[in-house]
Amino acid sequence: MKTKTVAVYLDTENIQGNISIQGLLDDINLKVTGEDEFLKTVFAFKKAVGNHESISRFRDQLKELNFEIQDAPHVAQKKNRADLIISLDAFEKIYLGNPEIDLFIFLTSDSDYSIIMSILRRYNKEVWMVANEKDAQRTIFKSSTDNILLVSDYEIKKPTKAKTTNNGTTAKNRFNLSKEEDKRALVAILKVLKSYTQEKPYIKGNTNNSFRIMERTLDMTDTKFKNFNGLYEFLDTNGIIKFQKNKTGDDHITIMNKRDITKLLNEYSN
C-alpha cells in the first residue's frame, strides 16, 4: 500500500473561534486518499504553536490527538514567534528528510508563512493551507500553496435548541435515529459526502472505503440501515444523494444537496 506522509502545523493565535481539529484531520485524510483505495494517509508530525491563552482553547483536543504543543509567549507589541518557530521546524523537516514529508499543511492567516510555503514547493513538497474565506482569496497565499481549505468548514457550532412540535415532541432529530450506532453511521457518511463535488457521480465501493476511514469499528449490521446499500437508499429517499444501481455492479452516488449535508453534520455531530 502506498502512503502519503503529512505534517500539520497550527498557529493557534490565527484560529478564530473554535474548530474541530479531529474534523479537520478527517477531511484532510479523505482529500488525500481521494478515490485511491491503495493510498494511506500517515500524519507523521502534528504541532501547535501559540501563546498560553490561545493554546488553552484547544489543549484538550490537541492532547487527545497527540499534537506537540509549544508555547510561544509574546515578546513585543503582541507579536509572538510562532511563525518563525513553525517555519524553521518545517525547513528542518525537509533538511533532515527523516521521515520524508510529502505534504505540509498550515493553519494560519499570517502572510509571513508564504515564505516557507514557497520554499517547500521549491523542493517539490505539496503545500496546503487552512484559512478564512477572505485570506483564501489573497494572491500571496494562492501563489504559494497547492490547495486551500476553509476554516469555516470545521467550526464547532453551538447546539441549537430543539423546536417543539404541536404534539410536544422535538423536531431536532429529523430522521428519528434513536441508536448511537445510527448516528455514527450517518455522521461518517456525511463527512465523506461533504468532500465530494455536487452532481458528480462517485463509485460506491470507493465511498465505502472512505467511510471506513471515518468509522473503523462500526458494524453496519448494528444500525437501522443494516448495510451500505440501506444507508444510501435512506439518503436517496431523503433527497441528499441520488443512488444509482447499475447492472454491472458499478453503483454510483451523486450529491444532490450539499448544503443540507453541512446542516445535518452540525445537527448530528453535537
Buried (B, 14 or more C-beta within 10 A) or exposed (E): EEBBBBBBBBBBBBBEEBBBBEBBBBBBBBBBBEEEBEEBBBBBBBBBBBBEEBBEBBBEBBEEBEBEBBEBEEEEEEEBBBBEBBBEBBBEBBEEEEEEBBBBBBBBBBEBBBBBBBBBBEEEBBBBBBBBEEBBEBEBBBEBBBEBBEBBBBBBBEEEEEEEEEEEEEEBBEBEBEEEBBBBBBBBBBBBBBBBEEEEBBBBBBBBBBBEBBBEEBEBEBBBBEEBBBBBBBBBEBEBBBBBEEEEEEBBBBBBBBEBBBEBBBBBBE
